Amino acid sequence: MTLLQETPPRPTERLLRTVDAVVATPPPRATIVLALVAAVLLGLAVVVVRPPATPHCAPVATPQYPDRTPLPASDPVALTVGSIDACSTLLPVGLDDERRIAVPSVHTPQQAGWYRLGPTPGALGPAVVVGHINGDGQEGVFADLDDVGAGDRVAVSRRDGRTAFFTVSQVVQADKDAFPTTAVYGNTPDAELRLITCGGALDRSAHRYQDNVIVFATYDGWSPTRP
């Protein structure tokens, strides 16, 4: 899947007093089975209540040192986007044969990559992280990137033992044929972050999405990375 089009510059009491949907201790399995059988025999509808999904990523905290002064360069090792429960280690990527930014294998769509030829996250300039929306019949690490909004927070742990924190300023969806190259890759006066994935309609004949979703975020401090 082509990610980028442009080349970067560098139951109630009436029935057996059924318990509430939320209980402190789950009843024995036999009790659940008997209750369901009774409900079926009485011709009542059985509603299965599913618990909410448990986040699998660590929450994104606030920086211990809220200082927007850019950090020295240091390779990033992992990323978390708290609002969409997305996290991944970071694989360095460069350019492909057509001099477009490369992406991790579509067979490992949960793997994100950082553009190693640009600034590192937390350092001066626009650091870039890319990821798939899907691949190989699975959701990608950035499947919900278009749900991110201004004010959401992103954390990037770095090899130097610091975790850099970023606040999202805007989210843009752009046609790949009109990719905002300068806005994404151009020089900035501070440390910034871009998260990029595919979006828009899927062109099945070309096996590619027509747009890119781009998250813009600004660095706002760091904390020591927990061991």
C-alpha positions as a LaTeX table, in Angstrom:
\begin{tabular}{lrrr}
\hline
Residue & $x$ (\AA) & $y$ (\AA) & $z$ (\AA) \\
\hline
Met1 & 0.00 & 0.00 & 0.00 \\
Thr2 & 1.39 & 3.34 & $-0.97$ \\
Leu3 & 1.31 & 5.61 & 2.05 \\
Leu4 & 2.62 & 8.86 & 0.73 \\
Gln5 & 2.28 & 10.36 & $-2.68$ \\
Glu6 & 4.99 & 12.96 & $-2.36$ \\
Thr7 & 8.68 & 12.57 & $-1.77$ \\
Pro8 & 9.75 & 14.18 & 1.50 \\
Pro9 & 12.61 & 16.48 & 1.42 \\
Arg10 & 15.22 & 15.27 & 3.40 \\
Pro11 & $-33.50$ & $-9.12$ & 32.95 \\
Thr12 & $-35.59$ & $-6.90$ & 36.30 \\
Glu13 & $-37.32$ & $-8.15$ & 39.46 \\
Arg14 & $-40.29$ & $-9.76$ & 37.56 \\
Leu15 & $-38.01$ & $-12.60$ & 36.58 \\
Leu16 & $-36.14$ & $-14.33$ & 39.40 \\
Arg17 & $-34.90$ & $-10.95$ & 40.66 \\
Thr18 & $-32.20$ & $-10.86$ & 38.05 \\
Val19 & $-29.17$ & $-8.92$ & 39.13 \\
Asp20 & $-28.13$ & $-5.60$ & 37.65 \\
Ala21 & $-25.94$ & $-5.48$ & 34.60 \\
Val22 & $-22.99$ & $-4.48$ & 36.78 \\
Val23 & $-22.12$ & $-6.88$ & 39.62 \\
Ala24 & $-19.29$ & $-6.85$ & 42.10 \\
Thr25 & $-18.53$ & $-10.58$ & 41.78 \\
Pro26 & $-19.36$ & $-12.64$ & 38.68 \\
Pro27 & $-21.92$ & $-15.42$ & 39.51 \\
Pro28 & $-20.94$ & $-19.08$ & 39.02 \\
Arg29 & $-21.24$ & $-20.33$ & 35.47 \\
Ala30 & $-24.03$ & $-22.76$ & 36.47 \\
Thr31 & $-26.13$ & $-19.84$ & 37.76 \\
Ile32 & $-25.68$ & $-17.98$ & 34.49 \\
Val33 & $-26.70$ & $-21.02$ & 32.46 \\
Leu34 & $-29.84$ & $-21.64$ & 34.60 \\
Ala35 & $-30.86$ & $-17.99$ & 34.33 \\
Leu36 & $-30.50$ & $-18.05$ & 30.56 \\
Val37 & $-32.48$ & $-21.31$ & 30.28 \\
Ala38 & $-35.27$ & $-19.85$ & 32.46 \\
Ala39 & $-35.39$ & $-16.74$ & 30.31 \\
Val40 & $-35.63$ & $-18.75$ & 27.12 \\
Leu41 & $-38.41$ & $-20.96$ & 28.54 \\
Leu42 & $-40.39$ & $-17.88$ & 29.54 \\
Gly43 & $-39.97$ & $-16.45$ & 26.08 \\
Leu44 & $-38.00$ & $-13.46$ & 27.20 \\
Ala45 & $-35.31$ & $-11.74$ & 25.24 \\
Val46 & $-31.81$ & $-12.34$ & 26.50 \\
Val47 & $-29.45$ & $-9.40$ & 26.27 \\
Val48 & $-25.76$ & $-10.15$ & 26.48 \\
Val49 & $-23.87$ & $-7.25$ & 28.02 \\
Arg50 & $-20.30$ & $-7.04$ & 26.80 \\
Pro51 & $-17.76$ & $-5.26$ & 28.98 \\
Pro52 & $-15.97$ & $-2.32$ & 27.36 \\
Ala53 & $-12.69$ & $-3.06$ & 25.69 \\
Thr54 & $-9.68$ & $-2.74$ & 27.99 \\
Pro55 & $-6.98$ & $-0.40$ & 26.73 \\
His56 & $-3.82$ & $-2.26$ & 25.88 \\
Cys57 & $-1.54$ & 0.75 & 25.76 \\
Ala58 & $-0.19$ & 2.66 & 28.72 \\
Pro59 & $-1.92$ & 6.02 & 29.28 \\
Val60 & $-0.15$ & 9.15 & 28.13 \\
Ala61 & 0.77 & 11.24 & 31.15 \\
Thr62 & 1.83 & 14.87 & 31.35 \\
Pro63 & 5.50 & 15.73 & 31.12 \\
Gln64 & 7.50 & 15.97 & 34.31 \\
Tyr65 & 9.48 & 18.77 & 32.71 \\
Pro66 & 7.04 & 20.97 & 30.72 \\
Asp67 & 9.67 & 22.78 & 28.73 \\
Arg68 & 9.27 & 23.27 & 24.98 \\
Thr69 & 12.98 & 23.75 & 24.42 \\
Pro70 & 13.94 & 21.14 & 21.79 \\
Leu71 & 15.92 & 18.13 & 23.00 \\
Pro72 & 19.17 & 16.84 & 21.52 \\
Ala73 & 18.70 & 14.27 & 18.79 \\
Ser74 & 18.06 & 10.70 & 19.98 \\
Asp75 & 16.47 & 7.81 & 18.10 \\
Pro76 & 12.87 & 7.06 & 19.12 \\
Val77 & 12.01 & 3.53 & 20.25 \\
Ala78 & 8.24 & 3.53 & 20.90 \\
Leu79 & 5.12 & 5.65 & 20.45 \\
Thr80 & 1.69 & 5.89 & 22.14 \\
Val81 & $-1.36$ & 7.83 & 20.94 \\
Gly82 & $-3.54$ & 7.79 & 24.04 \\
Ser83 & $-6.90$ & 8.90 & 22.66 \\
Ile84 & $-7.09$ & 6.01 & 20.20 \\
Asp85 & $-5.20$ & 3.42 & 22.30 \\
Ala86 & $-2.54$ & 3.01 & 19.65 \\
Cys87 & 1.03 & 2.06 & 20.51 \\
Ser88 & 3.98 & 0.47 & 18.78 \\
Thr89 & 7.69 & 0.18 & 18.82 \\
Leu90 & 9.29 & 2.29 & 16.12 \\
Leu91 & 11.16 & 0.88 & 13.17 \\
Pro92 & 13.46 & 3.25 & 11.27 \\
Val93 & 12.48 & 3.72 & 7.63 \\
Gly94 & 14.00 & 5.67 & 4.77 \\
Leu95 & 12.97 & 6.12 & 1.15 \\
Asp96 & 11.70 & 3.49 & $-1.28$ \\
Asp97 & 12.88 & 2.96 & $-4.86$ \\
Glu98 & 10.68 & 5.84 & $-6.05$ \\
Arg99 & 12.14 & 8.13 & $-3.39$ \\
Arg100 & 8.91 & 8.18 & $-1.39$ \\
Ile101 & 8.97 & 7.62 & 2.34 \\
Ala102 & 8.99 & 3.88 & 3.05 \\
Val103 & 6.60 & 2.12 & 5.44 \\
Pro104 & 6.88 & $-1.05$ & 7.55 \\
Ser105 & 5.74 & $-4.27$ & 5.90 \\
Val106 & 2.01 & $-4.51$ & 5.16 \\
His107 & 2.23 & $-7.99$ & 6.71 \\
Thr108 & 2.95 & $-6.35$ & 10.09 \\
Pro109 & 0.37 & $-3.54$ & 10.03 \\
Gln110 & 0.60 & $-2.88$ & 13.78 \\
Gln111 & 4.22 & $-1.80$ & 13.36 \\
Ala112 & 4.87 & 1.93 & 13.09 \\
Gly113 & 7.98 & 3.46 & 11.59 \\
Trp114 & 9.85 & 6.73 & 12.01 \\
Tyr115 & 11.50 & 8.59 & 9.18 \\
Arg116 & 15.18 & 8.20 & 10.01 \\
Leu117 & 16.33 & 10.80 & 7.48 \\
Gly118 & 14.48 & 13.59 & 9.31 \\
Pro119 & 14.62 & 15.02 & 12.84 \\
Thr120 & 14.12 & 12.69 & 15.79 \\
Pro121 & 11.00 & 13.26 & 17.96 \\
Gly122 & 11.65 & 16.00 & 20.49 \\
Ala123 & 14.50 & 17.51 & 18.51 \\
Leu124 & 14.16 & 20.70 & 16.49 \\
Gly125 & 12.06 & 20.24 & 13.35 \\
Pro126 & 9.22 & 18.01 & 12.14 \\
Ala127 & 9.76 & 14.38 & 13.14 \\
Val128 & 7.65 & 11.98 & 11.07 \\
Val129 & 6.06 & 8.67 & 12.12 \\
Val130 & 4.17 & 6.53 & 9.61 \\
Gly131 & 1.85 & 3.54 & 10.01 \\
His132 & $-0.73$ & 1.47 & 8.16 \\
Ile133 & $-4.51$ & 1.86 & 8.41 \\
Asn134 & $-4.80$ & $-1.89$ & 7.74 \\
Gly135 & $-2.96$ & $-4.73$ & 6.08 \\
Asp136 & $-2.94$ & $-8.49$ & 5.66 \\
Gly137 & $-6.59$ & $-8.66$ & 6.78 \\
Gln138 & $-5.88$ & $-6.84$ & 10.06 \\
Glu139 & $-6.33$ & $-3.36$ & 11.46 \\
Gly140 & $-3.24$ & $-1.23$ & 11.36 \\
Val141 & $-1.65$ & 0.70 & 14.18 \\
Phe142 & $-3.16$ & 3.92 & 12.80 \\
Ala143 & $-6.59$ & 2.46 & 11.91 \\
Asp144 & $-8.27$ & 5.15 & 14.03 \\
Leu145 & $-5.90$ & 8.01 & 13.37 \\
Asp146 & $-8.70$ & 10.12 & 11.87 \\
Asp147 & $-10.42$ & 10.02 & 15.30 \\
Val148 & $-7.57$ & 11.97 & 16.88 \\
Gly149 & $-8.43$ & 15.58 & 17.70 \\
Ala150 & $-6.76$ & 18.80 & 18.73 \\
Gly151 & $-5.57$ & 18.64 & 22.33 \\
Asp152 & $-4.95$ & 14.88 & 22.29 \\
Arg153 & $-1.56$ & 13.78 & 23.53 \\
Val154 & 1.19 & 11.61 & 22.08 \\
Ala155 & 4.21 & 10.15 & 23.85 \\
Val156 & 7.43 & 9.00 & 22.20 \\
Ser157 & 10.07 & 7.18 & 24.23 \\
Arg158 & 13.63 & 7.75 & 23.08 \\
Arg159 & 16.88 & 5.85 & 23.30 \\
Asp160 & 18.40 & 8.49 & 25.59 \\
Gly161 & 16.00 & 7.57 & 28.43 \\
Arg162 & 13.59 & 10.43 & 27.88 \\
Thr163 & 9.94 & 10.28 & 26.84 \\
Ala164 & 8.94 & 13.27 & 24.71 \\
Phe165 & 5.34 & 14.48 & 24.93 \\
Phe166 & 3.38 & 16.19 & 22.18 \\
Thr167 & $-0.02$ & 17.88 & 21.97 \\
Val168 & $-2.03$ & 17.59 & 18.76 \\
Ser169 & $-2.70$ & 20.92 & 17.08 \\
Gln170 & $-4.63$ & 19.76 & 14.00 \\
Val171 & $-5.58$ & 16.76 & 11.88 \\
Val172 & $-5.69$ & 17.06 & 8.11 \\
Gln173 & $-6.98$ & 14.72 & 5.40 \\
Ala174 & $-5.32$ & 15.44 & 2.09 \\
Asp175 & $-5.50$ & 13.96 & $-1.39$ \\
Lys176 & $-2.29$ & 12.09 & $-2.12$ \\
Asp177 & $-2.03$ & 13.97 & $-5.38$ \\
Ala178 & $-2.01$ & 17.24 & $-3.42$ \\
Phe179 & 0.07 & 16.18 & $-0.45$ \\
Pro180 & 1.09 & 19.17 & 1.73 \\
Thr181 & 4.79 & 18.43 & 1.49 \\
Thr182 & 6.06 & 21.74 & 2.82 \\
Ala183 & 3.66 & 21.79 & 5.79 \\
Val184 & 4.64 & 18.24 & 6.74 \\
Tyr185 & 8.38 & 18.28 & 6.09 \\
Gly186 & 9.31 & 21.95 & 6.02 \\
Asn187 & 11.49 & 23.59 & 8.66 \\
Thr188 & 9.80 & 24.60 & 11.92 \\
Pro189 & 10.96 & 26.93 & 14.70 \\
Asp190 & 10.30 & 24.31 & 17.37 \\
Ala191 & 10.12 & 20.54 & 17.88 \\
Glu192 & 7.10 & 19.05 & 16.16 \\
Leu193 & 5.67 & 15.64 & 15.23 \\
Arg194 & 3.72 & 14.31 & 12.26 \\
Leu195 & 1.75 & 11.03 & 12.28 \\
Ile196 & 0.73 & 9.84 & 8.82 \\
Thr197 & $-1.43$ & 7.02 & 7.46 \\
Cys198 & $-3.76$ & 6.35 & 4.54 \\
Gly199 & $-7.37$ & 7.57 & 4.46 \\
Gly200 & $-10.31$ & 8.47 & 2.28 \\
Ala201 & $-11.80$ & 6.17 & $-0.33$ \\
Leu202 & $-10.11$ & 2.93 & $-1.33$ \\
Asp203 & $-9.26$ & 2.67 & $-5.01$ \\
Arg204 & $-9.53$ & $-1.11$ & $-5.36$ \\
Ser205 & $-8.19$ & $-1.18$ & $-8.88$ \\
Ala206 & $-5.02$ & 0.60 & $-7.80$ \\
His207 & $-4.89$ & $-1.11$ & $-4.38$ \\
Arg208 & $-4.45$ & 2.19 & $-2.58$ \\
Tyr209 & $-6.33$ & 4.76 & $-0.55$ \\
Gln210 & $-6.79$ & 8.11 & $-2.23$ \\
Asp211 & $-5.92$ & 10.32 & 0.74 \\
Asn212 & $-3.55$ & 10.65 & 3.65 \\
Val213 & $-4.53$ & 11.45 & 7.24 \\
Ile214 & $-1.92$ & 13.67 & 8.86 \\
Val215 & $-1.73$ & 14.54 & 12.55 \\
Phe216 & 0.28 & 17.63 & 13.46 \\
Ala217 & 1.56 & 17.87 & 17.05 \\
Thr218 & 3.89 & 20.14 & 18.98 \\
Tyr219 & 6.44 & 19.11 & 21.60 \\
Asp220 & 5.63 & 20.30 & 25.13 \\
Gly221 & 8.07 & 18.60 & 27.48 \\
Trp222 & 9.61 & 15.36 & 28.63 \\
Ser223 & 9.84 & 12.84 & 31.48 \\
Pro224 & 12.41 & 10.17 & 32.32 \\
Thr225 & 11.37 & 6.96 & 30.61 \\
Arg226 & 10.21 & 4.34 & 33.10 \\
Pro227 & 12.42 & 1.23 & 33.06 \\
\hline
\end{tabular}
